[in-house]
């Protein structure tokens, strides 16, 4: 369980770091603020929709099968 908790922690930190770094990265790439906002919005919606799918799959087949 500890490796899974560590992986969750690292992924969460990476996502939060991206929020802080998105502005400078967008400026370097020449993107408009609405483009960065759109990408973040799309990823959040996709995460929300897919969480339900993966949760249901985990409930039907067991979480260990998907995490091991």
C-alpha angles and dihedrals in degrees: 000000000000094000090051092049090049092050091050090050093049093047092049091050091049091053093048091047090053090057090055094045099041094089097053092042091051091052092051091049093044095241125155118242092246090057092056091045091050092052092050092047092049092049092049093050092046090050091050094049096044093047089067091049095048092043091054092046090050091050092051100042104021130262095249092065091060099039101043 
